[in-house]
């Protein structure tokens, strides 16, 4: 505490602005990191879903192929039966027997026609499924390319931000040391209250840079004097003059 008291209000304001800018940089890194891992895992889920779909279509095609094989067997069997009946019809004993054989042969011909129709329909279905399969494969390929790009982007960001994060965290610690405890508590509290994480804002066009509430001229000149910490009466953020704010560069 005694150390902290050595700093003037202007110096404290300077440290607060630094802290704010550093924290905003760290927030930006978190946002970058926060979205990419989700995008990557979403893509992985989508690809797994597409693979499952591809597999399902392939199984359906196999099933239909099996169905066609069965129908071809039916045609073969019926053909053999017809041949057998043809032979039998050569030595029929009476008209009744002849008609009975003829009826069987007719039934087998119908069986063949029906099987041929089923084969034709199934072949068309296979063609349709084949198109779906191609589309699914293309979709997988596109997503995989996308995934690869996102993954390497994420790795790069992690690699880069690791250094930046350490650098900014150190800067934030240094800045915090130059601000007294009470001020830090309110700084942290205000930051937590706002989604954009801004607790220290400059005057912007005669208004609070956080909530755009107008600041009376007297208060603006107080802010410019940098003799005391001034907060926005509307949003509670610490307001600094834009010149001081612009003088702080964080890199
Ligand atoms: Zn405000």
Boltz pocket constraint, residues with backbone or C-beta under 6 A from the ligand:
constraints:
  - pocket:
      binder: B
      contacts: [[A, 208], [A, 209], [A, 210], [A, 211], [A, 212], [A, 213], [A, 232], [A, 233], [A, 234], [A, 235], [A, 236], [A, 237]]
      max_distance: 6.0
